[in-house]
Amino acid sequence: TPVTLVASSNLGLLPLHAAPVTLDGRTAPFMDFFAVRYAPSATALHAAHQRTQRASTRLLAVGNPEHVTHPAHLTDWLAQEAVRLTPDAALPLLHAAATVAAVENALAAAVPEHLLFGCHGHFNIADPLQSGLALTDGKLTLARLLTSLRLDGVDLATLCACQTAITNFQQAQEEAVGLPAAFLQAGVRRVVGTLWSVEALPTVLLLRRYLTRMAEGASALSALHEAVRWLRTLPRAEALAQIAEVRKMNGDNALAAWYLDSIVATDPRFERQTPFAGPSDWAAFTYTGV
């Protein structure tokens, strides 16, 4: 059963869907009983409900140009995986091609049903309007989304980046300030993001599962809800098999291979039966909108 939470002020910083609750004698995270979606305000939720999807292409996938560090390599690969799972009418903007102008021009030329950013993200606590997504030659800022970029007709924005669901907790106001609210105000109907910096490996495993479920026909809310529960309960043997598959699909990316191998060899999580059961690996992922 879907439930919408309008978390104002500091409550918006908390993964309320991960809070333990007891229903019918069973204690489990709130999301085990309800498919949780968030809204920055009742006004924003109402506006998102009024919008209609009018996409002219299925996917615009923006792959992180900052592929110097190993986490970015995997997130960049995730954007390419989204293209692979959406072979028809998918437009990739990868590596050096992922400039601010290229992204804005692509959005002006064709409205995508799904807009995916595989990149670094940052929440600027001193100046929230300068929070945004890192591209090749600059940043797609919250200020740009709020003032001049129109995304009317985009059904879903998936932000495969750090700190993309944080809101400005320094101001108690009816309309939360953050990337989800900015994307909704720009015209997007629903947004998937993260509340804090999540390590690349659980991010890639979870979002790959999410993209696969959507390719199989699940809604974005159902796909994310199922993917989070899947990662949380993923047995060690299956986790290792998934990592081996991701490593193989990264081909000749030596840095990504080194990163994955070192994680498997040294990370104490793999001493547990369910390596990613800890909330730090799964509770950051949120769904905002209708």
C-alpha positions in Angstrom: 0.0 0.0 0.0 1.5 3.4 -1.0 1.7 6.1 1.7 2.9 9.7 1.2 4.9 11.5 3.9 5.2 15.3 3.9 8.3 15.6 6.1 8.8 19.3 7.0 11.9 21.0 8.5 14.5 18.6 10.1 12.2 15.6 9.6 13.1 15.7 5.9 16.7 14.7 6.8 15.6 11.4 8.3 14.9 8.1 6.4 11.5 7.8 8.0 10.8 4.8 5.7 13.5 2.9 7.7 12.0 3.6 11.1 11.1 0.4 13.0 7.4 0.0 13.7 5.3 -2.8 15.1 2.2 -3.9 13.3 0.2 -7.1 13.8 2.9 -8.3 16.2 5.8 -7.9 13.8 8.5 -5.3 14.1 10.2 -4.2 10.9 11.1 -1.0 9.0 8.1 1.1 8.1 8.7 0.4 4.4 8.0 -3.3 4.9 4.4 -2.4 5.5 4.0 0.5 3.1 5.5 1.7 -0.2 6.8 5.1 1.0 6.9 8.2 -1.1 7.8 11.6 0.1 6.6 15.1 -0.9 8.3 18.4 -0.1 4.9 20.0 0.5 1.2 19.4 -0.1 1.3 22.1 -2.8 4.1 20.4 -4.7 2.4 17.0 -4.5 -0.9 18.5 -5.8 1.0 20.2 -8.7 2.8 16.9 -9.6 -0.6 15.1 -9.7 -1.9 17.7 -12.2 0.9 17.2 -14.7 0.7 14.7 -17.6 3.5 12.8 -19.2 4.2 13.9 -22.7 7.6 12.4 -23.5 9.0 12.2 -27.0 11.8 9.8 -26.1 12.2 7.2 -23.4 15.5 8.0 -21.7 18.2 10.6 -21.4 21.1 9.1 -19.5 23.8 11.5 -18.4 27.0 9.6 -17.5 29.5 11.1 -15.0 32.3 12.9 -16.7 34.5 12.9 -13.6 35.7 9.4 -14.1 39.0 9.7 -12.2 37.9 8.1 -8.9 36.6 4.5 -8.7 33.1 5.3 -7.3 32.4 7.5 -10.3 33.4 4.7 -12.7 30.7 2.5 -11.4 28.1 5.3 -11.4 29.0 6.1 -14.9 28.6 2.5 -15.9 25.1 2.6 -14.3 24.1 5.3 -16.8 25.3 3.0 -19.6 23.4 0.1 -18.1 20.2 2.2 -18.2 20.8 2.7 -21.9 21.3 -1.0 -22.4 18.0 -1.7 -20.6 16.3 0.9 -22.7 17.6 0.2 -26.3 14.9 2.1 -28.1 14.8 5.9 -28.0 17.6 6.2 -25.4 20.0 9.1 -25.7 23.3 8.8 -23.7 25.5 11.8 -22.8 28.6 10.2 -21.4 32.1 11.4 -20.3 33.2 14.6 -22.0 29.9 14.9 -23.9 28.0 15.5 -20.6 28.4 19.2 -20.5 25.8 21.6 -19.0 24.9 23.0 -22.5 24.6 19.5 -24.0 22.2 18.4 -21.2 20.1 21.5 -21.6 20.1 21.3 -25.4 19.0 17.6 -25.2 16.2 18.4 -22.9 15.0 21.2 -25.1 15.1 19.0 -28.2 13.3 16.0 -26.9 11.4 15.5 -23.6 12.5 12.2 -22.0 10.2 9.9 -20.1 13.1 9.1 -17.8 16.0 11.4 -17.0 18.9 9.7 -15.3 22.0 11.3 -13.9 24.9 9.0 -13.1 27.3 11.6 -11.5 28.6 13.3 -8.4 26.1 15.3 -6.4 26.6 17.8 -3.6 24.4 19.6 -1.1 25.8 23.0 -0.3 24.7 23.6 3.3 26.0 27.3 3.2 24.1 28.1 0.0 21.5 25.4 -0.8 20.7 27.1 -4.2 24.2 26.2 -5.3 23.6 22.5 -4.6 23.5 20.4 -7.7 24.9 17.7 -10.1 28.4 17.8 -11.4 28.8 17.8 -15.2 31.9 18.1 -17.4 32.2 21.8 -17.4 30.2 22.9 -14.5 27.2 22.1 -12.3 23.5 21.8 -12.9 22.4 23.8 -9.8 19.3 23.9 -7.8 19.1 27.6 -8.7 19.0 26.8 -12.4 16.3 24.2 -11.9 14.2 26.7 -9.9 14.6 29.7 -12.2 14.9 28.8 -15.8 15.1 25.1 -16.7 11.7 23.6 -17.7 11.2 19.8 -17.5 7.5 19.7 -18.2 6.5 16.2 -19.4 9.4 14.3 -17.8 7.9 11.5 -15.8 10.9 10.4 -13.7 14.3 11.8 -12.7 16.7 9.2 -11.2 19.6 10.9 -9.5 22.4 8.3 -9.1 24.5 10.7 -7.0 25.3 11.6 -3.4 23.1 13.9 -1.2 20.4 14.4 -3.9 17.4 14.2 -1.6 18.6 16.5 1.2 16.6 19.6 1.8 17.6 22.9 3.5 17.0 22.2 7.2 18.0 25.7 8.3 14.7 27.2 7.2 11.4 26.0 8.5 9.0 26.6 5.7 6.1 25.0 3.9 8.1 24.4 0.7 11.3 22.5 1.3 14.4 23.6 -0.6 16.3 20.7 -2.2 16.9 18.9 -5.5 13.7 16.8 -5.3 11.5 19.9 -4.8 13.5 21.7 -7.5 12.9 18.9 -10.1 9.2 18.8 -9.2 8.9 22.5 -9.6 10.7 22.3 -12.9 8.0 19.9 -14.1 9.1 16.4 -13.2 6.4 14.2 -11.7 8.7 11.9 -9.5 12.3 11.9 -8.3 14.5 9.2 -6.9 17.5 10.4 -4.9 19.6 9.9 -1.8 19.7 11.5 1.6 23.5 11.0 2.2 26.6 9.9 0.4 26.2 6.2 -0.3 29.1 4.1 -1.3 29.3 3.2 -5.0 28.9 -0.6 -4.6 25.5 -0.8 -2.8 24.4 2.1 -5.0 25.1 0.3 -8.2 23.7 -3.0 -7.0 20.4 -1.4 -5.8 19.9 0.9 -8.7 20.7 -1.8 -11.3 18.0 -3.9 -9.7 15.7 -0.9 -9.8 16.3 -0.2 -13.5 15.9 -3.9 -14.3 12.6 -4.1 -12.5 11.3 -1.0 -14.4 12.5 -2.5 -17.7 10.3 -5.5 -16.7 7.3 -3.3 -16.3 7.3 -2.3 -12.7 6.4 1.3 -11.7 9.2 3.4 -10.3 7.8 3.3 -6.8 7.4 -0.4 -6.8 10.8 -0.9 -8.5 12.7 1.2 -5.9 10.7 -0.3 -3.0 11.5 -3.9 -4.2 15.2 -3.0 -4.9 15.8 -1.6 -1.4 14.3 -4.7 0.3 16.3 -6.9 -2.1 19.6 -5.3 -1.2 18.8 -5.3 2.5 18.2 -9.0 2.5 20.7 -10.0 -0.2 22.6 -13.2 0.9 26.4 -13.0 0.8 26.8 -15.7 -2.0 24.3 -13.9 -4.2 26.0 -10.5 -3.5 29.3 -11.9 -4.5 27.7 -13.3 -7.7 26.2 -9.9 -8.5 29.5 -8.1 -7.9 31.3 -10.6 -10.2 28.7 -9.9 -12.9 29.2 -6.1 -12.6 32.9 -6.6 -12.7 32.6 -8.6 -15.9 30.3 -6.0 -17.5 32.8 -3.3 -16.8 35.1 -5.0 -19.2 38.5 -3.4 -19.4 37.9 -0.8 -16.7 40.9 -1.7 -14.6 40.2 0.9 -11.8 36.6 -0.4 -11.4 37.9 -4.0 -11.2 40.5 -3.0 -8.6 37.8 -1.2 -6.6 35.4 -4.2 -6.6 38.2 -6.7 -5.9 39.5 -4.7 -2.9 36.0 -4.3 -1.5 35.3 -8.0 -1.6 38.8 -8.9 -0.2 38.8 -6.4 2.7 35.3 -5.2 3.6 34.1 -6.6 6.9 30.5 -6.5 5.6 31.3 -9.7 3.7 31.8 -11.6 6.9 28.0 -11.3 7.5 25.4 -13.4 5.9 23.6 -10.3 4.6 26.4 -7.8 3.8 24.2 -4.8 3.0 21.6 -5.2 5.8 22.9 -2.0 7.5 20.7 1.0 7.0 23.7 3.1 5.8 23.7 1.0 2.6 20.0 1.2 1.7 18.0 3.7 3.8 19.3 6.8 2.0 17.3 6.0 -1.2 14.0 8.0 -1.4 11.2 8.4 -3.8 9.6 11.9 -4.0 6.4 12.8 -5.9 3.4 11.0 -7.2 
